[in-house]
Amino acid sequence: SVLCFYILFERNYVIRKAGKEDPQFMDKIKDYILGGELKAAIAYCRSVDTPSARMIEKGISRLGRPVNDVQAAIENVGNIEVAKLEKGMTIMATISGGAPMLGFLGTVTGMVRAFWQMANAGNNIDITLLSGGIYEAMITTVGGLIVGIIAMFAYNYLVTLIDGVVNKMEAKTMAFMDLLNEPAK
């Protein structure tokens, strides 16, 4: 569960930072491109340092090539950026599904222990003989479920944040591609 909380806080910080963007970003890019200041546009993208900015920077660096090549280059950078955002998410998903399973394993071992003690007691069966195994069974179930539930909610929260950043990336890409396809004035 410590690993789960570490991933939650680290990813929350990284994803939120990636999602903070200048609302005027595309307007500035448009001004630079229409003004023929491609180097300034690239420098601006580097100074912003967000996934969207890195995608647009790649698109600007490919200007002059066929539009499909520009779009493919942007999508490739986008895929890399999404992979960076999703770092550690498989671990979180594994904890979410694995913790309850480990809890249930503890339940089974606890019940096996309780029945083993009952079998060895012969005719001297006392509730205290069973209570240790039953306690083990219940505490591991509760522990596994608590960790699994927290991990599941944390995972879904982070997926929602990632989806928000990806939507911003797609919107910026669409705006950039629209800019490239605008008729010359």
HELIX and SHEET records of a PDB file:
HELIX    1   1 VAL A    2  GLY A   19  1                                  18    
HELIX    2   2 PHE A   25  LEU A   34  1                                  10    
HELIX    3   3 LEU A   38  VAL A   48  1                                  11    
HELIX    4   4 PRO A   51  SER A   61  1                                  11    
HELIX    5   5 VAL A   67  LEU A   85  1                                  19    
HELIX    6   6 MET A   89  ALA A  121  1                                  33    
HELIX    7   7 ILE A  127  ASN A  181  1                                  55    
END                                                                             
